[in-house]
Amino acid sequence: MSTSTATARVPVDPITVEVIGSALSSIVEEMGEALVRASHSANIKERRDCSTALFDTSGQALCQAEHIPMHLGSFLGIIPHILKRHAPEEIRPGDVFIGNDAYEGGATHLPDIVIAEPVFFDGALVAWAVNTAHHADFEDRGHAHIYQEGLRIPPIRLYRAGVLQEDLQAMFLLNCQVPRERISDLRAQMAANRLACERLGKLCAKYGREVVLSAGQELMDYAERKMRAGIAAIPDGTYRFSDRFDNPAIDGEMVFECEVRVQGDEMHLRFDGPDQVRAGLNMVLTALLSTVYYAVKTVVDPTILPNGGLARPLHVSAREGSILNCRHPAAVNGRIAPCQRIVDLVHGALAQVVPERVTAAGNGAVASATFVGTRPDGELWVYLETIGGGAGARATKDGLDGVHVHMTNTSNLPAEALEQEYPLTLLRYEMVDGSGGAGRFRGGMGLRRVYRAERGCRVKVDGSRMRSQPWGLAGGLPGSSGGYAFSDGVQVANGIADLQPGDRVTVITPGAGGYGPPAERSPEAVMRDLAERRIDPVAAQRIYAAQLSGR
């Protein structure tokens, strides 16, 4: 069985490269749909908290579906770690690897379970099919260090040559709070990868193995060229930005800093922040890398293909042992919160030189509510919801209301699905009036979501931008902060509380910053904002006095 990773590149014409690139994109998107439709948990089948990708034989990204940017960090390390632990000649068709550990190449936090399967054609390894799904299970645990956060799985075989390792699966399920959901979601992940193996095999049969592999390398080279061209169009210089970060798990606020140096067609990004903390807010390097790749791509050229080539001109560093590049055994469960602020740092720095390409700050948070309880039959249940907020205004348009921004891209859980599956009632789900920052173009509005517990349960509320506000650009005003509230008498510590039947919890997500001076907003737009309650009349009289005086 040949598993050689060295394949001589053959000439491929541009049209064939484009056709094969589109086919690869279709494969990863189809993988994602298969995963969502076959899954069992609400977090995947309803909220689509999953991602799919194809990697080449050396572990470089060939194509990632347009799902969740954060999940690239879950993919970056797994193939190199598999190849480090297993000789290529030992890898067989039907092998399936599972992993989730942030320090051993499995993921960026433990709930993201990654499944990787080698794709063979004519006895030779041609690629890897990879997907990750957020298993909303490892909850109600401590976060002083990673050993409290769940079962750590380095990249190991779940299947050997098509044979399930039942003892390994049994050990995994024993460490899960809701094993019935876990086994169903794992099977959905398996189905998604097997679909990719079939589709990629047919692609190789049609065009030839060497042509497909060479086209993959050409696509990465093309992404590199586009990234370099986009960077070269930005004036050389060093641009700095700092921002504040808060979270219920820590007291007060932290300051994060970024320095972006543009030099020719390359970009150097250096980050610093406080030392890693005894809370689940630390980021491993792969989390930082995936965040930076996304943030730079959105500014330099959003059309760049999402593959390994785009990273070649980017040089990323952060102080080891800091919250932005932590060391083992730092806890990492909530790493998405500081990742969102990293995007704000990169955008804030580049806004100094290319403001027309950057949006004002979005909600900058991953506001969430996680409930854990027991059903009448004694079975445990876990419900996780991450909630959207405002998106920043752009140089030419208003920001979007009530959406996920940047590193997250999940859907909301409809009230009907929530109340059918869990002993919770959604009392209110609405936009927060006036929460978007004013400007020539206004920022998007945040959301309010009010839950009532119908049975006793524990809840953890998370988020950021509760002390600071999402900043505006070019004279635009900041958006509103977020927050949360509980029924009277509920004792809360670090966002965690035990609820009794009838207790309520309210989550309010931040709005987003505006773009341009409010005095330049058109009178028609101001009147529309008033009619749609995007700004209250008192604030409108203060901010848009000139526009309203002529009405």
C-alpha positions in Angstrom: 0.0 0.0 0.0 1.6 3.3 -1.1 1.3 6.3 1.2 4.0 8.4 -0.3 3.4 12.1 0.3 5.8 13.1 -2.5 4.0 13.4 -5.9 5.7 15.1 -8.8 3.6 18.0 -10.0 2.3 17.7 -13.5 1.3 20.6 -15.7 -2.4 21.5 -15.3 -4.1 24.2 -17.4 -5.9 27.0 -15.6 -9.4 25.9 -16.6 -8.9 22.4 -15.2 -7.5 23.9 -12.0 -10.6 26.1 -11.6 -12.9 23.1 -12.3 -11.1 20.9 -9.8 -11.1 23.8 -7.3 -14.8 24.1 -7.6 -15.2 20.4 -7.2 -13.2 20.4 -4.0 -15.4 23.3 -2.7 -18.5 21.3 -3.5 -17.2 18.2 -1.7 -16.5 20.1 1.6 -19.9 21.8 1.4 -21.7 18.5 0.7 -19.8 17.0 3.7 -21.1 19.8 5.9 -24.7 19.2 4.8 -24.4 15.5 5.4 -23.0 16.1 8.9 -25.8 18.5 9.8 -28.6 16.3 8.4 -27.4 13.1 10.0 -26.6 14.5 13.4 -28.7 14.2 16.5 -27.8 17.0 18.9 -29.5 20.4 18.6 -26.2 22.1 18.6 -25.3 20.5 15.3 -28.5 19.7 13.5 -30.1 23.1 14.4 -27.2 25.5 15.1 -24.7 24.0 12.6 -21.8 24.2 15.0 -19.5 22.1 12.8 -17.0 22.5 9.9 -15.5 20.3 7.2 -12.3 20.4 5.1 -9.9 18.6 2.9 -6.2 18.5 3.5 -3.3 17.3 1.4 -1.1 14.4 2.4 1.3 16.7 4.3 -1.4 18.4 6.4 -1.9 21.6 4.3 -5.5 22.8 3.9 -6.8 22.2 0.4 -10.2 23.6 1.0 -12.4 24.5 4.0 -16.2 24.9 3.8 -17.6 28.3 4.6 -18.8 27.3 8.0 -17.0 28.5 11.1 -13.6 30.2 10.8 -12.6 29.2 14.4 -12.6 25.6 13.4 -9.6 26.0 11.1 -7.6 26.0 14.4 -9.1 22.6 15.2 -7.8 21.3 11.8 -4.3 22.8 11.6 -2.5 20.4 13.9 -4.2 17.0 13.5 -2.7 15.7 10.3 0.9 16.7 11.3 0.4 15.0 14.7 -1.0 11.9 13.1 2.0 11.7 10.8 4.3 12.3 13.7 2.8 9.4 15.7 2.3 7.0 12.8 4.6 6.0 10.0 2.9 6.6 6.6 3.2 3.0 5.6 1.2 2.1 8.7 -1.8 4.1 7.6 -4.5 2.0 5.7 -7.8 2.6 3.9 -10.6 2.6 6.5 -8.4 4.0 9.3 -10.2 6.8 11.1 -8.5 9.1 13.7 -10.2 11.0 16.4 -8.8 13.8 18.5 -9.8 16.9 20.6 -6.8 17.9 22.6 -5.6 21.5 22.3 -2.0 20.6 23.1 -1.7 17.4 21.0 -3.0 18.7 17.6 -6.6 17.6 18.1 -8.5 20.9 18.4 -8.5 24.2 20.2 -10.8 23.1 23.0 -12.1 19.8 24.1 -15.8 19.9 22.9 -14.6 20.2 19.3 -14.2 16.5 18.3 -12.2 16.2 15.1 -12.5 13.1 12.9 -9.8 12.6 10.2 -9.9 9.9 7.5 -7.2 9.2 4.9 -8.5 9.2 1.3 -6.9 6.5 -0.9 -7.1 6.1 -4.7 -5.6 3.1 -6.5 -3.8 2.2 -3.3 -2.1 5.6 -2.8 -2.9 8.2 -0.2 -4.2 11.3 -2.0 -5.7 13.5 0.8 -7.4 13.6 4.2 -11.1 14.2 4.9 -11.5 16.1 8.1 -14.4 17.5 10.0 -15.1 18.8 13.5 -18.3 19.1 15.5 -18.9 20.9 18.7 -20.2 18.2 21.1 -22.2 20.2 23.7 -21.4 17.8 26.4 -18.3 18.7 28.4 -20.1 21.1 30.7 -20.6 21.7 34.4 -16.8 21.3 34.9 -14.1 23.4 36.3 -11.7 25.5 34.2 -8.6 26.0 36.4 -6.6 23.9 34.0 -7.3 21.6 31.0 -7.6 18.4 33.1 -10.8 19.8 34.5 -12.4 20.5 31.1 -13.2 17.0 29.9 -11.6 13.9 28.4 -8.4 14.7 26.4 -7.9 12.7 23.3 -4.7 12.9 21.2 -5.1 11.9 17.5 -5.6 8.2 17.8 -7.4 5.5 15.7 -11.1 5.1 16.3 -11.2 2.7 13.3 -8.4 0.4 12.1 -8.8 -0.6 8.5 -12.5 -0.2 8.8 -12.9 -2.0 12.1 -14.3 0.0 15.0 -12.2 0.0 18.2 -15.1 -0.6 20.5 -13.1 -0.4 23.7 -11.9 3.1 22.8 -15.4 4.2 21.8 -16.7 2.8 25.1 -14.1 4.8 27.1 -15.0 8.0 25.2 -18.8 7.5 25.8 -18.3 6.7 29.5 -16.7 10.2 29.9 -19.6 12.0 28.3 -22.6 13.4 30.0 -25.0 12.7 27.1 -23.6 9.6 25.4 -26.7 9.0 23.3 -26.2 12.2 21.5 -22.4 11.7 21.3 -22.6 8.4 19.5 -25.1 9.7 17.0 -23.1 12.8 16.2 -19.9 10.7 15.8 -21.7 8.5 13.3 -22.8 11.6 11.4 -19.1 12.8 11.3 -18.1 9.4 10.0 -20.7 9.6 7.3 -19.5 13.0 6.2 -15.9 11.9 5.8 -16.9 8.7 4.0 -18.9 10.8 1.5 -15.7 12.9 0.9 -13.7 9.8 0.3 -16.2 8.6 -2.3 -16.5 12.0 -4.0 -12.7 12.6 -4.1 -12.2 9.1 -5.5 -14.5 9.8 -8.4 -12.7 13.1 -9.0 -9.4 11.3 -9.2 -10.9 8.6 -11.5 -12.1 11.4 -13.9 -9.0 13.5 -14.1 -6.2 11.3 -12.8 -4.6 11.3 -9.4 -1.6 13.3 -10.5 -3.8 16.0 -12.1 -6.0 16.4 -9.0 -3.0 16.6 -6.6 -1.2 19.1 -8.9 -4.3 21.2 -9.1 -4.5 21.3 -5.3 -0.9 22.6 -5.2 -1.7 25.2 -7.9 -4.7 26.4 -5.9 -2.5 26.9 -2.8 0.0 28.8 -4.9 -2.8 31.0 -6.3 -4.0 31.8 -2.8 -0.5 32.8 -1.9 -0.2 35.1 -4.9 -3.5 36.8 -4.2 -2.5 37.3 -0.5 0.9 38.7 -1.5 -0.7 41.0 -4.0 -3.3 42.3 -1.5 -0.6 42.9 1.1 1.6 44.7 -1.4 -1.3 47.1 -2.0 -1.2 48.3 1.6 1.4 51.0 2.4 4.4 49.7 4.2 4.5 50.7 7.8 3.9 49.6 11.4 0.4 49.9 12.8 -0.5 49.3 16.4 -3.8 48.9 18.3 -4.9 47.9 21.7 -8.3 46.9 23.1 -9.9 45.8 26.3 -11.3 42.4 27.2 -13.7 41.4 29.9 -15.4 38.1 30.8 -17.4 36.8 33.8 -14.6 34.4 34.6 -12.2 37.2 35.5 -12.2 40.3 37.6 -12.0 43.6 35.8 -10.5 43.9 32.3 -7.4 42.9 30.4 -5.6 44.9 27.7 -4.6 43.1 24.5 -2.1 44.6 22.1 -1.3 44.1 18.4 1.5 45.3 16.2 1.1 44.8 12.4 4.1 45.5 10.2 3.6 45.5 6.5 6.8 45.0 4.5 6.4 44.6 0.8 4.2 41.6 0.1 4.5 40.1 3.6 2.9 40.9 6.9 4.2 40.4 10.5 1.7 40.4 13.3 2.8 40.4 16.9 0.4 40.1 19.9 0.7 40.5 23.6 -1.6 40.2 26.6 -1.5 39.2 30.2 -0.1 36.0 31.5 -2.3 32.9 31.0 -5.1 32.6 33.6 -6.7 30.0 35.7 -9.9 30.2 33.7 -10.9 28.7 30.4 -10.0 31.8 28.4 -6.5 30.9 27.1 -5.7 30.4 23.4 -3.3 27.8 22.0 -1.2 28.9 19.0 -3.4 27.2 16.4 -6.4 29.2 17.8 -4.4 32.4 17.3 -3.3 31.4 13.8 -6.8 30.6 12.6 -8.1 33.9 14.0 -5.3 36.0 12.3 -5.7 34.2 9.0 -9.4 35.0 9.0 -8.9 38.7 10.1 -6.2 39.4 7.6 -8.1 37.7 4.7 -11.2 39.8 5.3 -9.3 43.0 4.9 -6.7 42.1 2.3 -8.9 40.2 -0.1 -12.0 38.3 1.0 -12.0 36.3 -2.3 -8.8 34.5 -1.5 -9.3 30.7 -1.4 -9.5 29.3 2.1 -6.4 27.0 1.8 -2.9 26.7 3.2 -1.4 29.1 0.6 -2.9 32.2 2.1 -0.9 31.8 5.3 2.6 31.7 3.6 3.1 35.5 3.6 1.9 35.9 7.2 4.2 35.7 10.2 2.4 35.5 13.5 3.9 35.6 17.0 2.7 36.1 20.6 4.5 35.8 23.9 4.5 32.2 25.0 2.8 31.7 28.3 0.4 34.6 27.7 -3.4 34.3 27.4 -2.9 34.6 23.6 -0.3 31.8 23.3 -0.7 29.6 26.4 1.4 26.7 27.7 0.1 23.4 29.0 -1.9 22.9 31.2 -3.8 26.1 30.8 -7.6 25.8 30.4 -8.9 26.7 26.9 -12.7 25.9 26.9 -13.7 29.6 26.3 -10.9 30.5 23.9 -13.4 31.9 21.4 -14.0 35.0 23.5 -10.4 36.3 23.3 -10.2 35.2 19.6 -13.0 37.6 18.8 -11.0 40.4 20.4 -8.0 39.4 18.3 -10.0 40.1 15.2 -10.8 43.6 16.6 -7.1 44.2 17.2 -6.1 43.3 13.6 -9.0 45.3 12.1 -8.3 48.2 14.4 -4.6 48.3 13.4 -5.3 48.0 9.7 -8.1 50.6 9.9 -5.4 53.2 10.3 -4.2 52.6 6.8 -7.1 51.1 4.8 -10.2 52.2 6.7 -12.4 51.7 3.7 -11.8 48.0 3.9 -12.5 47.6 7.6 -15.9 47.5 9.4 -16.4 49.2 12.7 -16.2 46.8 15.7 -18.8 44.1 15.8 -20.3 42.8 19.0 -16.9 41.4 19.8 -18.3 38.6 22.0 -19.6 35.1 21.9 -22.4 35.6 24.3 -23.7 32.2 25.4 -26.0 30.4 27.9 -25.3 26.8 28.8 -27.8 24.9 30.8 -27.2 21.5 32.4 -29.9 19.4 34.2 -31.5 16.1 34.7 -34.7 14.8 33.1 -37.5 13.1 35.1 -36.1 9.7 34.0 -32.6 10.6 35.4 -31.0 11.2 32.0 -28.7 14.2 31.9 -29.2 17.0 29.3 -27.0 19.8 28.1 -28.1 22.8 26.1 -25.6 25.3 24.7 -26.6 28.4 22.8 -24.3 31.0 21.5 -26.2 34.2 20.6 -25.5 36.7 17.9 -25.2 40.5 18.3 -24.5 43.6 16.1 -22.2 43.6 13.1 -20.1 46.7 12.5 -21.1 49.4 10.1 -19.1 49.5 6.8 -17.9 52.4 4.7 -21.0 52.1 2.5 -23.6 50.3 4.5 -25.3 49.9 7.8 -24.2 46.9 10.0 -26.4 43.8 10.3 -28.6 43.2 13.3 -28.5 40.1 15.5 -25.9 38.0 13.7 -22.8 36.1 14.6 -19.6 37.9 13.6 -16.1 36.9 12.7 -14.9 33.7 14.3 -18.4 32.2 14.9 -21.0 31.5 12.2 -23.6 29.3 13.9 -27.4 29.6 13.6 -29.8 30.4 16.4 -31.8 27.6 18.0 -35.5 28.2 17.2 -37.8 28.5 20.1 -39.8 25.5 18.9 -36.8 23.2 18.9 -35.5 24.6 22.2 -38.8 24.0 24.1 -39.4 20.7 22.5 -36.1 19.2 23.6 -35.3 20.9 26.9 -37.2 21.9 30.1 -36.8 25.6 29.2 -39.2 28.3 27.9 -38.0 31.2 25.8 -40.0 34.2 27.0 -38.5 36.9 24.9 -36.2 36.9 21.8 -35.8 40.4 20.3 -33.5 43.1 19.1 -32.2 45.6 21.7 -33.5 48.9 20.6 -30.9 51.6 20.0 -27.9 49.3 20.7 -26.2 50.0 17.3 -23.7 52.9 17.2 -24.8 56.0 15.4 -22.9 57.2 12.3 -23.2 58.0 8.6 -23.9 54.3 8.6 -25.2 52.8 11.9 -23.9 49.7 13.6 -26.1 46.6 14.0 -28.3 45.9 17.0 -27.7 43.3 19.7 -30.2 40.7 20.9 -32.1 40.0 24.1 -33.0 36.4 25.0 -34.9 35.6 28.2 -35.2 32.0 29.4 -37.3 30.5 32.1 -36.3 27.2 33.8 -39.2 24.7 34.0 -37.0 22.2 36.1 -34.1 22.8 38.4 -30.8 23.2 36.4 -27.5 24.9 36.4 -26.7 27.7 33.9 -23.5 29.4 32.9 -23.6 32.7 31.1 -20.6 33.8 29.2 -19.7 36.8 27.0 -17.6 39.9 26.6 -18.0 43.6 25.9 -19.9 44.0 29.1 -17.6 46.7 30.4 -16.3 48.2 27.1 -18.2 49.1 24.0 -17.6 48.1 20.3 -15.8 51.0 18.8 -16.9 53.0 15.8 -14.8 54.1 12.9 -14.2 57.4 11.1 -16.2 59.3 13.6 -18.9 56.7 14.1 -20.2 56.2 17.7 -19.7 53.0 19.7 -22.4 50.3 20.1 -23.9 49.3 23.4 -22.4 46.9 25.8 -23.9 43.5 26.6 -24.9 42.0 29.9 -27.0 39.4 31.8 -29.5 39.4 34.6 -31.1 36.8 36.8 -34.3 36.6 38.8 -34.3 38.1 42.3 -32.7 35.8 44.9 -30.6 33.7 42.4 -27.0 33.5 43.6 -24.5 34.1 40.8 -20.8 33.6 40.8 -18.7 34.2 37.7 -21.8 33.9 35.6 -22.8 30.5 37.1 -26.1 30.0 38.9 -28.4 27.2 40.1 -32.0 27.8 38.9 -35.2 26.6 40.4 -38.4 26.1 38.4 -39.7 29.5 37.4 -36.3 31.3 37.7 -35.3 33.5 34.7 -32.1 34.5 33.1 -31.7 37.3 30.6 -28.8 37.5 28.1 -28.2 40.8 26.3 -25.6 40.9 23.5 -23.6 43.9 22.5 -24.5 46.1 19.5 -21.8 47.3 17.1 -20.0 50.5 16.2 -21.1 53.0 13.6 -19.1 54.3 10.6 -18.6 58.0 9.8 -19.9 61.1 11.5 -23.6 60.9 12.6 -24.1 64.4 11.1 -23.6 62.8 7.6 -26.4 60.3 8.0 -29.3 61.1 5.6 -32.5 62.5 7.1 -34.4 59.7 5.5 -32.3 57.1 7.2 -32.7 58.8 10.6 -36.5 58.8 10.2 -36.4 55.2 9.2 -34.3 54.4 12.3 -36.9 56.1 14.5 -39.8 54.3 12.9 -38.0 50.9 13.3 -36.9 51.8 16.9 -33.3 51.5 16.0 -32.8 54.6 18.0 -35.0 56.2 20.7 -36.4 59.7 20.2 -34.4 61.3 23.0 -31.0 60.0 21.6 -32.1 60.9 18.1 -32.7 64.5 19.2 -29.2 64.7 20.7 -27.3 62.8 17.9 -29.3 63.8 14.8 -30.4 67.3 15.7 -29.5 68.8 12.4 -31.3 66.1 10.4 -34.5 66.3 12.5 -34.6 70.1 12.6 -35.5 70.2 9.0 -38.5 67.8 9.4 
